[in-house]
Amino acid sequence: MFVGLINAQYLAIVKMKKVILPFLFLCQVISAQEHACAKVKRASAASMIQLQAKAAQLSPQISHELKYDVRFVHLDVDVERTNKYIIGNVKTVATVTIAPLDTFMTLLHQNLTIDSVRFNNSLMTPTRVDSIVKFKTPATLTTGATFTCVIYYKGTPPVGGSAIGSGFSNGTSPSWGNQVTWSLSESLVAYHWWPCKQILTDKIDSSWVFITTDSLNKAGSNGLLKNVVVVGNKKRYEWKSHRPIAYYLISVAVAKYKEYRLYAKPLYLPGDSILIQNYIYDGAINNTNWIANQKPTLNQMPQVLEFESKMYGMYPFYKEKYGHCMAPLGGGMEHQTMTTLGFFDYYIDAHELGHQWWGDNVTCKSWGDIWINEGFACYTEHLVAQYLDPANFASNLNNAHLNVMGQPGGSIYFTNHDTLNSTRIFDSRLTYDKGGAIIHSLRFLTNNDSLWFNTLRSFQNTYKNKTASTVDFMNHYQSQTGINPTQFFNQWYYGEGYPTFNAKWNYTGTNCIITCTQTTSMPAVTPLFITPVEYKIIRSGMSDTTIRVMHSNAVETYTIPMTATVTQIMCDPNNWIINKVIGPSRDATLGITPVNTDAVIELSALEKVSVGPNPCRDMLRINNPAGAKGRIILYDLHGKLLETKWLDQQNTLDLGRHSPGIYFVSIVDANGLEHQRQRVIRN
C-alpha cells in the first residue's frame, strides 16, 4: 500500500509510501513522514485482535478445525455502489490436511446473517460465537479428503474503530462525485465481508469472483473478466483467476466506471503483451483536470511494468492482467492483478505494482514478516527513481533515510506478540522506509548488480505462489551470493539505530589519510555497524575517484596513495547506508597513526574471558579475571540479538529464560569489535 500527501487545492502529491485513507480524510494534511495507508491498515486490523484473543479461548480444537487446505473459492455476490449491503454465497473447496476432521470452522463477521450452509450438499446448522462459524461435519473426514462448503449470507459489513476501519467500505469521491463500494481486507478483515480462513500460509489455489450489480456500474476484481451476463436490469461480472492468492487480496470494487486499456510489452515476452485494465470514474475520465494531471502518469505504467519485469523477472500474472480500480483512498492497495487506488501518482503506482511480486506472488509467511511485502515495495520506488526518474533518485532515498533517523531506535523485527499489534505491523518508519532502505544497503554489500538482481529473481521463482519469511530470504541470499548475511541482519533488521560517521582527512603530498570515528544512535543494542563505506575523493586537476573500504572498528584509519592534490572528501556519497555524517573536515595533524598499546593490552585481557558451563541448563557464567572493559552479547541460532550487557568481573546470563537449543555468546570490546564468539548449548 502507499500514501500520498494531499493539499487543499487538489491532489498535489509529495512522494510518499503506501497508506490507504478514504478521501474524506484527505482534506487534512498528512505528514510527509508517515504512510497514510499504514493508518488505514492499523485501523482495519484493530477489530480483529479481540476476535483472535476470544477465538484462542473458545476451543482448543480451533487450530485443528482449521487444518484444511483451501483449494478454490467462488464468491458470487450482489453489490451496489450506493451502500455496503452484500448478499450472495461463497463456495469453498478444500482438502483435509490433518485427520480426523469432524468440525468445520470459518470466520464471518456477526453483522452478517447466514441464511443456510451446505457441506458436501448436506444442509448444516452452524453455531456462531462472535465471528466464529462452526458445525459438525456429516461424517469424519480423513487426510486428503476433499470437501465443498457453500455459505449463503447477507447483511451490512461493520464499520471499524474509525471511518477507515472496515474491510468493506462505501464512499463518495470528493473530487469526482462518484459513489464507490470497495473492499480492503489487509491485514485481518476479509471476514468483514466474506466467510474465509484467514491464514497467510494457506494460499487459495484458484478463485472466481462474480459480482452482480446495477447495469450502470462496472465491477472490478482479480484475474480475467471472462464474461458479463445480463441479469434482468443488472449485470454479472465474472472474474476468474487460476493463480494462487492470499485471502486478503481477494477484492471487489463497484462504481460507475469507464474502462481505459493500456498494454505493456516486457522484453522477455516477445510477440505478446500484458493488458493493463483500468476502471476510471466516469466523472473523471473525460475531465480536463484528470486528463492533464493523472492520465499522463497512468500512461507511464507500461514502461514501469516492463522495467519491474526486467528487475524482478516476468510480471507474475502476465497470463491474466494488471489493472486499477479507483476508490476514495489516499493511496493504493495491491489487490492481486487489480490495485485499488484513489488517484494516479508515479510512485504510488510503482509501489503497488511492485507488490505484485513482493506480497502477491511471494507473500509474507506471517505478519511478523511484513518486511517481505512492504520493504521490497518501498525498495521498488528507489529502483524506479534510479533508473526511470534519476533526477529525483537522491531526494527519494534521502527522504526515506531522514524519516528512519527521525527517532534514534526501532527494529524492523518484532515478536509474535506484536503481530496482533496493527500499529507495529504497519509502522511507516520501520516496516516501510527502513525496510526499503536496508534492501538498498544489502545491494551495496553484495557489490555485484548482476548477482544481486539474479538473487532477487531466483527468490521470486523459488517462492512463487508461496509464502516466505525473513529467514527464508536470508538463507536464499546466502545460497545465491555466497555471502553470509547474519551480521548484516543482526545490525539492520534485528538491531536498532544507525551509525554516525565523524570523518577527518589530510593530504600529505603522497597519501590521502582518512580517519573515521563511528558512534551509533542505540549503542546499548547495536554498538557498531560493521559495513563497507565509500569515500569520494575530489582532486585538483584530475577526475574524482571513489574508494570502498570496510568500517570494522569504532575508529578506522585509511591511507590511500594519491598522485594529485586532494581538495575535498565525501563520505557515503551515494547514500547507500542509513547514516549521519560529520565532516569530513581536513585535519592537518593526520599522518602516521601511532601504535595504540592500550588496545593491545585490552585485546589480551578480553581473550582471558571464559564462558561456562557448556552445555548449560540455566545460569551461564562469564568470568572476566582481568577486568577487561566490553560487552556480552547473546544471539540465537539465526543471529537474532537476545540480550546485551556490560562486562563486569563476574557476569551471568539466564539461559533458562530461553528454549533449549544452540546460542552464541559474543565478547566485544568497548568499541564494539568482537574478540570472542562461543557456541553454547542450552539443554
Buried (B, 14 or more C-beta within 10 A) or exposed (E): BBBBBBEEEEBEBBBBBBBBBBBBBBEEEBEBBBBBBBBBBBBBBBBBBEBBEEBEEEBEEBEBBBBBBBBBBBBBBBBBBEEBBBBBBBBBBBBBEEBBBBBBBBBBBBBBEBEEBBBBEEEBEBEEEEBBBBBBBBBEBEEEBBBBBBBBBBBBBBBBBBBBBBBBBBBBBEBBEBBBBBBBBBBBBBBBBBBBBBBBEBBBBBBBBBBBBBEBBBBBBBBBBEEEEEEEEBBBBBBBBBBBBBBBBBBBBBBBBBEBEBEBBBEEBEEEEBBBBBBBBBBBBEBEEBEEBBBEBBEBBBEBBBBBBBBBBBBBBBEBBBBBBBBBBBBBBBBBBBBBBBBBBBBBBBBBBBBBBBBBBBBBBBBBBBBBBBBBBBBBBBBBBBEBBEEBBEEBBEBBBBBBBEEEBBBBBBEEEBBBBBBBBBBBBBBBBBBBBBBBBBBBBBEEEEBBBBBBBBBBBBBBBBBBBBBBBBBBBBEBBEBEBBBBBBBBBBBBBBBBBBBBBBBBEEBBBBBBBBBBBBBEBBBBBBBBBBBBBBBEEEEEBEBEBEBBBBBBBBBBEBEBEBEEBBBBBBBBBBBBBBBBEBBEEBEEEEEEEEBEEBEEBBEEBEBEEBEBEEEBEBEBEEEBBBBBBBBBEEBBBBBBBEBEEEBEBEBEEBEEEEBBBBBBBBBBBBBBEBEBEBE
